[in-house]
Amino acid sequence: MRTLMLYAAAGVSYTVLGIYNQNFLYSFFEGLAFLCAFVVGVPWVVKRLWGGRKIGP
Amino acid sequence: MSWAAHDLEPYVIQKHLGRKVAFMPLLAGSYAPDILTKWFVYGVGFFGFEAKASNPAQFHRGWPGVGFTHSLVFGVVLALIIYRVWGSPVVAYSFLIGQWAHALTDMGDTVGTMLFFPFSTHLFSIGAWAYAGELGRQVDAGAYFSGLGFAWDGVWVLWACLSWQVLTRDYFRREVIVGDPFYRWADKTLSEPLMLAVYRAAFFYGVCRWVAWTVWAHWIAGGASFNGKRYNFKLDLSWGGPHWVHGVQASTVNTAGCRCPCCRAAQRQLAAYGFLVLCVRVKKLRQRLGPDAIQGARDGASTGPLQGRPRLRRGSPRSGRSRSGRRSTPARTTAPGDRSPPGR
């Protein structure tokens, strides 16, 4: 479910970005780069940032 | 042209064929006809210089032009090259299926595709929606998503969504990695989330693109200009529409044959190649029948069917000729310990 939500969020973001500027919809490679950045890159960055921070006492 | 169908067709094909196809070559085949040529149809600018085809429809689908990329033979040639390089028939025919799907899908517009090039430059077209590539990317998108092309892509979006099982992780592990050498190779180095993102990217791109262009054309922009002329994107789902745009017709492409010596010589060369292939085929057929069979057929024709020698095929025991073409030795009729010559 978490993965599905992540992909859905990526889809909505990419669609909005494409409506705003159609150059983001130019070819498959723009879509591939965006999806990889959103569903692999962002979780990796978040994990790295949260991993080094201790929550609570 | 189709805007989302080429992204979504591979998933539907994958759903139906499973492990019999490799997904990555299938996708590459589906993109192959346009991947190196589409940018020149709409034009691209860099450093103040714009590169664009003077006649985009002729360039994209015609001959002279790169219309041969949308032919069935082009797919066969590329598949044979892939088979030669890769040595895998699955990779080769998966690519071929993808390329043929693209060529057949693009028949839907008013220009169509030269399916039987180089044997014919006839453009096979259904003419369901207008081809407006010469009016730039935005007007072309507006026209496409205002006509039956929008509905055609909608069918593929729906069909791909109904094939959602192919997007699951279990299916990817069970069918795609097993059937596709690319993912088997990538599995050694890349993480599974990244491979899944790459696998799902064409679906993601196709659906998002279909939604985004539709919303942009009908709710955000409503129209666009090209060369000072304004086009309003009014929905027109009639056959060959939308009719507010002047769609290029198949009859206007390939009308002016190129008079350059190269193109004129190419037709003669093709005829010569065809004749050469025919001669080789006839020669191989004669070799396959063999001299015995030809002699037998001649004798049978001269003396009648009952008195003539029976027709012997190459590789049959009585012809004395093996399938490899070598003369075989007669079979031994004596025991292995007997030193006397066979048959005595």
Interface residues (C-beta under 8 A of the other chain):
Chain A: Y7 A10 G11 Y14 T15 G18 I19 Q22 L25 F28 E30 G31 L32 L35 C36 V39 V40 P43
Chain B: D7 Y31 R137 Q138 A141 S191 P193 L194 A197 V198 R200 A201 A202 F204 Y205 V207 C208 R209 V211 A212 W213 V215 W216 I220
